[in-house]
Amino acid sequence: RAGGGRVALVASSAPANAPGLVVKRGTYVPSLEPFQIVVENLEISGFPGDCILAQAPAESTFRNLLLHGCGRHGLALVPEAAHGRNPFQNQIGGGAGLGNEIRDNAQWGIYAEVNPAFGTGSALNRFEGNRVGWSATDPGGAHGNDAGGLAIVNARGNIVGTTDPAYGNRLSGNGGAGLLLYRSEARENPVVGNFVGLVDSGGLWQAKANGEGIALDAGAHDNQIGGTAAGSGNFVSLNLGAGIRLANNSDSNLVRANWIGLAPNGTTAGNGGDGVRIESASSQNLVAGNVISANGGAGVRIDGVATDSNALDANLIGVDPTGVLDRGNAGHGVQVSGGAKSNRIGSAAGLGNQIAGNSQDGIHVSG
């Protein structure tokens, strides 16, 4: 039920690595699958393993949970090896009063992994309305998950967020990335309408920095970060490192219509590193229609041998969303370096970028 009271499950003398709650195939009746299970209205804390370990749940719902202080992940959605099954089509969080609060855990807040050997690699899980890494009752406190906020590993077709700004995920205050898309089957995942690195406390946007904002790594490809529909853009601001980083052969991703370095009210809220960083042989990515301003490094950095054939189109780099006010990045507006080649800064007529107000060069190209 939306916003209902929670029943507490608190560890006192649990054995090593014990999770708080396990959702899995039946032991005594193996034909019973974790199918269309509803886990709701629980507070789980202090267990040495995962707060919740869910092995290959399908079409199940996890909502209105408070998962904190566990020795591994807050919520782990993982394959079930004995029968070769993956987590599939689960709902994590939801609309008003249905989101989860997941914080203070020793590894990831939410860890979702698929084994491609057990099928196509599809997961099709939906994550919305979750607070991962901070507390609604103590927004200024340190409540991050140590490894990061939400990790999606080898899973495709997941939806992270929603175009309704009231129900986007708040992925903030975590030790690593707010969101990580990892490995080559992490593909075709839309990431829309999330707040990564900042929280709204009483109408004022304040820093709850992740180690970095959104990271696509180890071959993650064909993902969409933001989009053209109203409310699709993510706010990625006030993180310690890069706002959005694409690394290690992460190709053919779309980064569109996000605000990277500004708060939703337009005030400066720069990331500590580059706004967008594309590196280590990541190619054919499109960065288009974003506002990339007030960051501590370059607005966009394209770096490294074989980091080729990326395109930057119609971005505002170093200015506010109106294109009038100076919101410069501390480094170059766009930096291409380290042997990167065949990258396009404005790929066609009408797709030029507005680059102004930055502390160093507008566009800087070096070997």
Solvent accessible surface area in square Angstrom, and as a share of the most:
residue,aa,sasa,rsa
1,R,155,0.57
2,A,67,0.52
3,G,55,0.53
4,G,15,0.14
5,G,54,0.52
6,R,88,0.32
7,V,104,0.60
8,A,63,0.49
9,L,71,0.35
10,V,92,0.53
11,A,24,0.19
12,S,115,0.74
13,S,104,0.67
14,A,34,0.26
15,P,101,0.63
16,A,91,0.71
17,N,112,0.57
18,A,18,0.14
19,P,35,0.22
20,G,15,0.14
21,L,51,0.25
22,V,64,0.37
23,V,15,0.09
24,K,98,0.42
25,R,41,0.15
26,G,23,0.22
27,T,91,0.53
28,Y,205,0.78
29,V,77,0.44
30,P,71,0.45
31,S,85,0.55
32,L,110,0.55
33,E,58,0.26
34,P,7,0.05
35,F,99,0.41
36,Q,108,0.48
37,I,64,0.33
38,V,79,0.46
39,V,11,0.06
40,E,51,0.23
41,N,10,0.05
42,L,39,0.20
43,E,45,0.20
44,I,0,0.00
45,S,11,0.07
46,G,42,0.40
47,F,22,0.09
48,P,49,0.31
49,G,0,0.00
50,D,7,0.04
51,C,0,0.00
52,I,0,0.00
53,L,36,0.18
54,A,0,0.00
55,Q,48,0.21
56,A,7,0.05
57,P,0,0.00
58,A,24,0.19
59,E,71,0.32
60,S,1,0.01
61,T,26,0.15
62,F,0,0.00
63,R,64,0.23
64,N,6,0.03
65,L,0,0.00
66,L,20,0.10
67,L,0,0.00
68,H,36,0.16
69,G,36,0.34
70,C,4,0.02
71,G,31,0.30
72,R,92,0.33
73,H,9,0.04
74,G,0,0.00
75,L,0,0.00
76,A,1,0.01
77,L,0,0.00
78,V,26,0.15
79,P,29,0.18
80,E,19,0.08
81,A,81,0.63
82,A,89,0.69
83,H,90,0.40
84,G,26,0.25
85,R,113,0.41
86,N,23,0.12
87,P,1,0.01
88,F,74,0.31
89,Q,78,0.35
90,N,3,0.01
91,Q,48,0.21
92,I,0,0.00
93,G,1,0.01
94,G,4,0.03
95,G,25,0.24
96,A,66,0.51
97,G,39,0.37
98,L,40,0.20
99,G,12,0.11
100,N,0,0.00
101,E,11,0.05
102,I,0,0.00
103,R,34,0.13
104,D,51,0.26
105,N,1,0.01
106,A,46,0.36
107,Q,59,0.26
108,W,33,0.12
109,G,0,0.00
110,I,1,0.01
111,Y,41,0.16
112,A,1,0.01
113,E,42,0.19
114,V,1,0.01
115,N,54,0.28
116,P,45,0.29
117,A,91,0.70
118,F,62,0.26
119,G,47,0.45
120,T,97,0.56
121,G,0,0.00
122,S,23,0.15
123,A,1,0.00
124,L,75,0.37
125,N,2,0.01
126,R,82,0.30
127,F,1,0.00
128,E,25,0.11
129,G,16,0.15
130,N,1,0.00
131,R,65,0.24
132,V,0,0.00
133,G,0,0.00
134,W,19,0.07
135,S,2,0.01
136,A,48,0.37
137,T,130,0.76
138,D,64,0.33
139,P,33,0.21
140,G,60,0.58
141,G,16,0.15
142,A,98,0.76
143,H,32,0.14
144,G,19,0.18
145,N,0,0.00
146,D,94,0.49
147,A,38,0.30
148,G,0,0.00
149,G,0,0.00
150,L,1,0.01
151,A,1,0.00
152,I,0,0.00
153,V,6,0.03
154,N,19,0.10
155,A,1,0.00
156,R,64,0.23
157,G,16,0.16
158,N,0,0.00
159,I,55,0.28
160,V,0,0.00
161,G,0,0.00
162,T,16,0.10
163,T,61,0.35
164,D,61,0.31
165,P,89,0.56
166,A,65,0.50
167,Y,66,0.25
168,G,1,0.01
169,N,1,0.01
170,R,44,0.16
171,L,1,0.01
172,S,0,0.00
173,G,19,0.18
174,N,4,0.02
175,G,51,0.49
176,G,20,0.20
177,A,6,0.05
178,G,0,0.00
179,L,0,0.00
180,L,27,0.14
181,L,0,0.00
182,Y,68,0.26
183,R,109,0.40
184,S,63,0.41
185,E,37,0.17
186,A,0,0.00
187,R,50,0.18
188,E,74,0.33
189,N,1,0.00
190,P,39,0.25
191,V,1,0.00
192,V,15,0.09
193,G,5,0.05
194,N,0,0.00
195,F,10,0.04
196,V,0,0.00
197,G,0,0.00
198,L,0,0.00
199,V,0,0.00
200,D,60,0.31
201,S,33,0.21
202,G,84,0.81
203,G,53,0.51
204,L,130,0.65
205,W,55,0.19
206,Q,59,0.26
207,A,57,0.44
208,K,19,0.08
209,A,29,0.23
210,N,0,0.00
211,G,22,0.21
212,E,30,0.14
213,G,0,0.00
214,I,0,0.00
215,A,0,0.00
216,L,0,0.00
217,D,19,0.10
218,A,36,0.28
219,G,12,0.11
220,A,0,0.00
221,H,51,0.23
222,D,69,0.36
223,N,2,0.01
224,Q,67,0.30
225,I,0,0.00
226,G,0,0.00
227,G,4,0.03
228,T,113,0.66
229,A,64,0.50
230,A,97,0.75
231,G,42,0.40
232,S,5,0.03
233,G,18,0.17
234,N,0,0.00
235,F,42,0.17
236,V,0,0.00
237,S,0,0.00
238,L,43,0.21
239,N,3,0.01
240,L,129,0.64
241,G,22,0.22
242,A,11,0.09
243,G,0,0.00
244,I,0,0.00
245,R,47,0.17
246,L,0,0.00
247,A,1,0.01
248,N,69,0.35
249,N,86,0.44
250,S,0,0.00
251,D,44,0.23
252,S,43,0.28
253,N,3,0.01
254,L,41,0.20
255,V,0,0.00
256,R,64,0.23
257,A,38,0.29
258,N,0,0.00
259,W,64,0.23
260,I,0,0.00
261,G,0,0.00
262,L,0,0.00
263,A,2,0.01
264,P,37,0.23
265,N,90,0.46
266,G,16,0.16
267,T,71,0.42
268,T,82,0.48
269,A,4,0.03
270,G,23,0.22
271,N,2,0.01
272,G,47,0.45
273,G,20,0.19
274,D,7,0.03
275,G,0,0.00
276,V,0,0.00
277,R,62,0.23
278,I,0,0.00
279,E,30,0.14
280,S,44,0.28
281,A,25,0.20
282,S,0,0.00
283,S,22,0.14
284,Q,120,0.53
285,N,2,0.01
286,L,54,0.27
287,V,0,0.00
288,A,5,0.04
289,G,36,0.34
290,N,0,0.00
291,V,10,0.05
292,I,0,0.00
293,S,0,0.00
294,A,23,0.17
295,N,2,0.01
296,G,42,0.40
297,G,13,0.12
298,A,0,0.00
299,G,0,0.00
300,V,0,0.00
301,R,51,0.19
302,I,1,0.00
303,D,36,0.19
304,G,15,0.15
305,V,118,0.68
306,A,46,0.35
307,T,0,0.00
308,D,22,0.11
309,S,41,0.26
310,N,0,0.00
311,A,4,0.03
312,L,0,0.00
313,D,11,0.05
314,A,45,0.35
315,N,0,0.00
316,L,39,0.20
317,I,0,0.00
318,G,0,0.00
319,V,6,0.03
320,D,9,0.05
321,P,44,0.28
322,T,101,0.58
323,G,16,0.15
324,V,118,0.68
325,L,90,0.45
326,D,92,0.48
327,R,63,0.23
328,G,25,0.24
329,N,1,0.00
330,A,51,0.40
331,G,9,0.09
332,H,22,0.10
333,G,0,0.00
334,V,0,0.00
335,Q,27,0.12
336,V,11,0.07
337,S,10,0.06
338,G,33,0.32
339,G,34,0.32
340,A,15,0.12
341,K,126,0.53
342,S,78,0.50
343,N,28,0.14
344,R,126,0.46
345,I,52,0.26
346,G,26,0.25
347,S,37,0.24
348,A,60,0.46
349,A,108,0.84
350,G,80,0.77
351,L,68,0.34
352,G,53,0.51
353,N,29,0.15
354,Q,75,0.33
355,I,40,0.20
356,A,43,0.33
357,G,42,0.41
358,N,22,0.11
359,S,87,0.56
360,Q,102,0.45
361,D,68,0.35
362,G,33,0.32
363,I,87,0.44
364,H,57,0.25
365,V,105,0.60
366,S,49,0.32
367,G,91,0.88
